[in-house]
Amino acid sequence: MSPSTQRPNQPSIRVIYLGLSRTGTVSLMEALELLEYGPYYHTIKWVQSQPNDFHKWIEQYETANFPEALYRVCPDAKFILTTRDPENGNEA
């Protein structure tokens, strides 16, 4: 959270949320926005702003190691992983 978006008397906390499509990441983004946490970034917002370059962006990441890489860069961050029951995966 940058100083310009931080609420008065609010501790500086970096929250990183991870999750595959249909696991509630948009709902979580909206909740964090209501709580005035920011700045926030979500893949869908990036894709909407640059749809023709999405494949180039996603190919640059080692997705299997991405959470570990984020933790190494941001060890003091709070991580939220959203998941979905595979048995009910199509009922979103």
N, CA, C and O of each residue as an XYZ file, in Angstrom:
368
protein
N       0.852     -1.161      0.000
C       0.000      0.000      0.000
C       0.899      1.225      0.000
O       1.789      1.342      0.843
N       0.685      2.104     -0.902
C       1.502      3.299     -0.970
C       0.979      4.334      0.018
O      -0.196      4.298      0.382
N       1.830      5.253      0.454
C       1.371      6.270      1.399
C       0.188      7.077      0.878
O      -0.634      7.534      1.673
N       0.081      7.263     -0.430
C      -1.013      8.062     -0.976
C      -2.365      7.373     -0.856
O      -3.399      8.042     -0.863
N      -2.377      6.054     -0.747
C      -3.649      5.339     -0.643
C      -3.889      4.792      0.756
O      -4.943      4.215      1.020
N      -2.942      4.962      1.640
C      -3.080      4.418      2.988
C      -4.012      5.302      3.812
O      -3.900      6.528      3.787
N      -4.924      4.674      4.536
C      -5.820      5.412      5.404
C      -5.050      5.893      6.630
O      -4.077      5.254      7.030
N      -5.467      7.015      7.237
C      -4.796      7.492      8.449
C      -4.850      6.435      9.551
O      -5.859      5.747      9.711
N      -3.779      6.314     10.293
C      -3.673      5.386     11.429
C      -3.790      3.924     11.033
O      -3.990      3.070     11.897
N      -3.673      3.623      9.772
C      -3.727      2.229      9.333
C      -2.303      1.729      9.139
O      -1.509      2.375      8.455
N      -1.972      0.584      9.734
C      -0.623      0.060      9.533
C      -0.409     -0.326      8.077
O      -1.343     -0.715      7.376
N       0.821     -0.213      7.644
C       1.157     -0.578      6.269
C       1.252     -2.094      6.172
O       2.146     -2.705      6.759
N       0.340     -2.692      5.440
C       0.302     -4.144      5.272
C       0.221     -4.441      3.785
O      -0.611     -3.877      3.074
N       1.074     -5.313      3.327
C       1.008     -5.750      1.928
C       0.265     -7.083      1.909
O       0.693     -8.050      2.539
N      -0.835     -7.125      1.192
C      -1.634     -8.339      1.060
C      -1.508     -8.820     -0.377
O      -1.747     -8.068     -1.322
N      -1.129    -10.080     -0.527
C      -1.017    -10.684     -1.851
C      -1.992    -11.845     -1.899
O      -1.899    -12.775     -1.099
N      -2.929    -11.792     -2.840
C      -3.866    -12.905     -2.960
C      -3.620    -13.625     -4.266
O      -3.394    -13.028     -5.318
N      -3.677    -14.941     -4.143
C      -3.394    -15.836     -5.258
C      -4.567    -16.780     -5.430
O      -5.176    -17.202     -4.448
N      -4.881    -17.108     -6.650
C      -5.934    -18.075     -6.896
C      -6.193    -18.213     -8.378
O      -6.003    -17.277     -9.155
N      -6.623    -19.381     -8.745
C      -6.973    -19.627    -10.134
C      -8.332    -19.020    -10.439
O      -9.055    -18.596     -9.537
N      -8.665    -18.984    -11.697
C      -9.957    -18.488    -12.132
C     -11.078    -19.260    -11.442
O     -10.973    -20.466    -11.222
N     -12.147    -18.552    -11.107
C     -13.354    -19.123    -10.485
C     -13.121    -19.565     -9.040
O     -13.819    -20.451     -8.546
N     -12.140    -18.954     -8.354
C     -11.906    -19.295     -6.947
C     -12.225    -18.132     -6.019
O     -11.891    -18.180     -4.835
N     -12.860    -17.098     -6.531
C     -13.263    -15.977     -5.689
C     -12.311    -14.801     -5.678
O     -12.416    -13.935     -4.809
N     -11.385    -14.746     -6.620
C     -10.424    -13.651     -6.611
C     -11.077    -12.298     -6.896
O     -10.657    -11.287     -6.333
N     -12.087    -12.261     -7.753
C     -12.769    -10.992     -8.032
C     -13.527    -10.532     -6.790
O     -13.490     -9.349     -6.451
N     -14.209    -11.444     -6.110
C     -14.921    -11.085     -4.879
C     -13.954    -10.579     -3.819
O     -14.252     -9.616     -3.113
N     -12.807    -11.220     -3.705
C     -11.801    -10.786     -2.741
C     -11.265     -9.405     -3.119
O     -11.078     -8.556     -2.248
N     -11.020     -9.175     -4.399
C     -10.565     -7.864     -4.855
C     -11.594     -6.790     -4.491
O     -11.226     -5.714     -4.021
N     -12.875     -7.078     -4.706
C     -13.927     -6.116     -4.393
C     -14.008     -5.857     -2.892
O     -14.244     -4.723     -2.474
N     -13.815     -6.892     -2.077
C     -13.831     -6.724     -0.624
C     -12.661     -5.856     -0.167
O     -12.835     -4.962      0.661
N     -11.483     -6.115     -0.698
C     -10.318     -5.303     -0.336
C     -10.500     -3.857     -0.792
O     -10.052     -2.927     -0.120
N     -11.152     -3.675     -1.925
C     -11.428     -2.323     -2.408
C     -12.393     -1.606     -1.462
O     -12.196     -0.428     -1.165
N     -13.437     -2.300     -0.984
C     -14.376     -1.705     -0.030
C     -13.684     -1.314      1.267
O     -14.039     -0.314      1.890
N     -12.697     -2.104      1.671
C     -11.935     -1.819      2.888
C     -10.847     -0.775      2.651
O     -10.095     -0.426      3.561
N     -10.776     -0.285      1.421
C      -9.822      0.740      1.008
C      -8.371      0.276      1.094
O      -7.475      1.071      1.376
N      -8.147     -1.007      0.852
C      -6.781     -1.493      0.707
C      -6.374     -1.244     -0.732
O      -7.145     -1.502     -1.656
N      -5.195     -0.755     -0.918
C      -4.748     -0.498     -2.268
C      -3.317     -0.024     -2.251
O      -2.787      0.269     -1.180
N      -2.695      0.059     -3.354
C      -3.277     -0.285     -4.645
C      -3.450     -1.789     -4.776
O      -2.794     -2.556     -4.071
N      -4.320     -2.209     -5.664
C      -4.526     -3.632     -5.901
C      -4.406     -3.897     -7.388
O      -4.621     -3.016     -8.221
N      -4.062     -5.120     -7.693
C      -3.877     -5.527     -9.083
C      -4.571     -6.863     -9.273
O      -4.452     -7.749     -8.427
N      -5.276     -7.013    -10.344
C      -5.952     -8.266    -10.655
C      -5.745     -8.531    -12.138
O      -5.787     -7.609    -12.952
N      -5.524     -9.773    -12.481
C      -5.259    -10.142    -13.868
C      -6.348     -9.635    -14.803
O      -6.052     -9.175    -15.906
N      -7.598     -9.715    -14.376
C      -8.686     -9.313    -15.265
C      -8.588     -7.834    -15.642
O      -8.886     -7.468    -16.778
N      -8.177     -6.992    -14.711
C      -8.021     -5.571    -15.030
C      -6.873     -5.364    -16.008
O      -6.954     -4.511    -16.891
N      -5.812     -6.136    -15.856
C      -4.679     -6.026    -16.761
C      -5.071     -6.502    -18.157
O      -4.731     -5.858    -19.150
N      -5.778     -7.615    -18.239
C      -6.202     -8.155    -19.534
C      -7.126     -7.171    -20.242
O      -7.016     -6.980    -21.453
N      -8.032     -6.549    -19.502
C      -8.951     -5.592    -20.117
C      -8.221     -4.378    -20.670
O      -8.654     -3.792    -21.662
N      -7.124     -3.999    -20.043
C      -6.400     -2.819    -20.511
C      -5.431     -3.130    -21.649
O      -5.114     -2.248    -22.447
N      -4.951     -4.390    -21.735
C      -3.990     -4.762    -22.772
C      -4.276     -6.168    -23.284
O      -3.417     -7.041    -23.161
N      -5.456     -6.418    -23.854
C      -5.831     -7.788    -24.219
C      -4.930     -8.445    -25.252
O      -4.793     -9.669    -25.249
N      -4.323     -7.685    -26.120
C      -3.500     -8.288    -27.171
C      -2.152     -8.783    -26.674
O      -1.505     -9.584    -27.349
N      -1.718     -8.322    -25.508
C      -0.412     -8.706    -24.986
C      -0.498     -9.718    -23.851
O       0.526    -10.046    -23.251
N      -1.684    -10.220    -23.540
C      -1.831    -11.113    -22.391
C      -0.947    -12.347    -22.505
O      -0.299    -12.728    -21.531
N      -0.907    -12.977    -23.672
C      -0.113    -14.202    -23.816
C       1.365    -13.926    -23.563
O       2.058    -14.781    -23.011
N       1.861    -12.762    -23.949
C       3.262    -12.419    -23.690
C       3.509    -12.264    -22.195
O       4.546    -12.686    -21.684
N       2.554    -11.657    -21.498
C       2.692    -11.416    -20.065
C       2.720    -12.723    -19.292
O       3.592    -12.921    -18.446
N       1.783    -13.614    -19.566
C       1.659    -14.847    -18.793
C       2.799    -15.815    -19.074
O       3.167    -16.598    -18.199
N       3.365    -15.778    -20.274
C       4.455    -16.693    -20.615
C       5.740    -16.384    -19.867
O       6.631    -17.232    -19.818
N       5.865    -15.208    -19.286
C       7.097    -14.817    -18.613
C       7.219    -15.400    -17.210
O       8.282    -15.289    -16.601
N       6.191    -16.004    -16.691
C       6.205    -16.455    -15.304
C       6.323    -17.961    -15.200
O       5.728    -18.709    -15.977
N       7.103    -18.386    -14.223
C       7.174    -19.805    -13.885
C       6.043    -20.057    -12.895
O       6.226    -19.922    -11.686
N       4.888    -20.419    -13.409
C       3.702    -20.477    -12.557
C       3.827    -21.468    -11.416
O       3.254    -21.238    -10.351
N       4.547    -22.550    -11.594
C       4.689    -23.526    -10.513
C       5.472    -22.947     -9.340
O       5.250    -23.347     -8.198
N       6.373    -22.024     -9.598
C       7.208    -21.453     -8.544
C       6.802    -20.043     -8.151
O       7.469    -19.427     -7.319
N       5.750    -19.524     -8.710
C       5.384    -18.132     -8.497
C       5.114    -17.786     -7.034
O       5.626    -16.765     -6.574
N       4.344    -18.568     -6.272
C       4.125    -18.205     -4.868
C       5.427    -18.143     -4.073
O       5.610    -17.244     -3.252
N       6.318    -19.078     -4.306
C       7.584    -19.081     -3.590
C       8.421    -17.861     -3.968
O       9.073    -17.262     -3.113
N       8.402    -17.494     -5.246
C       9.148    -16.318     -5.693
C       8.576    -15.051     -5.056
O       9.331    -14.175     -4.635
N       7.259    -14.952     -4.983
C       6.637    -13.798     -4.335
C       7.024    -13.726     -2.865
O       7.302    -12.645     -2.347
N       7.043    -14.867     -2.194
C       7.404    -14.883     -0.775
C       8.850    -14.432     -0.578
O       9.154    -13.711      0.372
N       9.736    -14.854     -1.469
C      11.138    -14.433     -1.352
C      11.273    -12.919     -1.511
O      12.087    -12.292     -0.833
N      10.485    -12.338     -2.398
C      10.548    -10.899     -2.637
C       9.816    -10.117     -1.540
O      10.228     -9.014     -1.183
N       8.732    -10.688     -1.010
C       7.880     -9.993     -0.030
C       7.670    -10.862      1.208
O       6.537    -11.264      1.470
N       8.713    -11.167      1.977
C       8.548    -12.093      3.103
C       7.644    -11.571      4.216
O       7.134    -12.370      5.002
N       7.429    -10.261      4.309
C       6.573     -9.704      5.354
C       5.117     -9.559      4.926
O       4.282     -9.124      5.719
N       4.805     -9.914      3.691
C       3.434     -9.783      3.189
C       2.536    -10.861      3.790
O       3.000    -11.913      4.230
N       1.262    -10.573      3.794
C       0.244    -11.554      4.178
C      -0.294    -12.148      2.885
O      -0.703    -11.417      1.984
N      -0.294    -13.468      2.795
C      -0.732    -14.156      1.584
C      -2.106    -14.779      1.803
O      -2.370    -15.370      2.850
N      -2.969    -14.642      0.812
C      -4.285    -15.279      0.823
C      -4.369    -16.137     -0.431
O      -4.203    -15.638     -1.544
N      -4.624    -17.418     -0.250
C      -4.785    -18.341     -1.375
C      -6.247    -18.739     -1.454
O      -6.788    -19.314     -0.510
N      -6.889    -18.437     -2.573
C      -8.274    -18.852     -2.763
C      -8.279    -20.168     -3.533
O      -7.533    -20.346     -4.495
N      -9.130    -21.078     -3.092
C      -9.223    -22.394     -3.723
C     -10.685    -22.722     -3.981
O     -11.587    -21.996     -3.563
N     -10.896    -23.820     -4.670
C     -12.252    -24.261     -4.987
C     -12.289    -25.776     -4.910
O     -11.343    -26.447     -5.322
N     -13.365    -26.310     -4.392
C     -13.560    -27.755     -4.331
C     -13.675    -28.287     -5.759
O     -14.585    -27.886     -6.484
N     -12.777    -29.179     -6.180
C     -12.831    -29.674     -7.561
C     -14.129    -30.405     -7.891
O     -14.521    -30.468     -9.057
N     -14.797    -30.956     -6.888
C     -16.068    -31.647     -7.124
C     -17.168    -30.669     -7.537
O     -18.088    -31.034     -8.269
N     -17.071    -29.431     -7.065
C     -18.097    -28.429     -7.347
C     -17.560    -27.298     -8.212
O     -18.123    -26.204     -8.211
N     -16.502    -27.537     -8.934
C     -15.809    -26.505     -9.693
C     -16.616    -25.818    -10.762
O     -16.291    -24.689    -11.130
N     -17.646    -26.440    -11.276
C     -18.422    -25.831    -12.353
C     -19.662    -25.111    -11.861
O     -20.458    -24.640    -12.675
N     -19.849    -25.012    -10.556
C     -21.069    -24.420    -10.018
C     -20.887    -22.973     -9.590
O     -21.640    -22.483     -8.748
N     -19.914    -22.288    -10.146
C     -19.672    -20.894     -9.744
C     -20.719    -19.972    -10.330
O     -20.676    -18.763    -10.100
